[in-house]
């Protein structure tokens, strides 16, 4: 079992904080051994649930094309660095003509998303603030595009404890979006726990804020839990002025922590983060019933007992 690639739950990133860091533009896109499988899963979802995984305002076509050109240029210019092996590059090379980068009826943002493991979300500045104007969202972590599309940031973040309308965090996020420069993209990480390793993992706002007992996943023990890490980036588009939000999902069984070279420190930090969540945060992460069990199991790993 491979160890996790990203571990923001070790204490290095505080939950329910913004935690943005400068991102080297050369490291914008991540590609790994799951490249082919995840792109094929995107193809399947786009074919079977098109209305669930894509939405766009009619006036975003030019900005979508800007995203498509940026993604393709990044992949072609940096393929020797981006792709871990020849197979991934050959797979992309076979897809490029298939999706006719220009002259296709398919939305440009959706074409761009077919080439990368990241989901792509286009934010636009409007009179009432930043809105979600277009998105290809095949791998949501407990949210749905239908409930967020064309809504302002405050409403998008309304279910998140401390981030809704009229909060300090909402003001800070608006300021960050307004001041983001094309030359300096930024990066943050988020994490959640799930009962399976499925990439398509939607949930409604009702489910996220309590729902019914049937809506809440139960882990029972750490052996049934999977960590979903979101590697999120924000990039200002120089022509349209929009902001491209990318979300790359990494899924690992929690037990993969044991294979990490810093497993003891990692398990202890994860246990501390879970133990520190308040009731509203636990409800949002859907961990009210199982938090104590998961903390005990992680502390056992940290103590070398599991």
Buried (B, 14 or more C-beta within 10 A) or exposed (E): EEBBEBBBBBBEBEBBEEBBEEBEBEEBBBBEEBBBEBBEBBEEBBEEEEEBBBBBBEEBBEBBBBBBBBBBEBBEEBBEEBBEEEEBBEBBEEBBEEBEBEEEEEBBBBBBBBBBBBBBBBBBBEEEBBBBBBBBBBBBBBBBBEBBBBEBBBBBBBBBBBBBEEBEBBEEBBEBBEEBEEEBBBBBBBBBBBBEEEBBBBBBBEBBBEBEEEEBBEBEBBEBBBBBBBBBBBBBBEEBEBBBBBBBBBBBBBBBBBEBEEBBBBBBBBBBBBBEBEEBBBBBBBBBBBBEBBBBBBBBBBEEEB
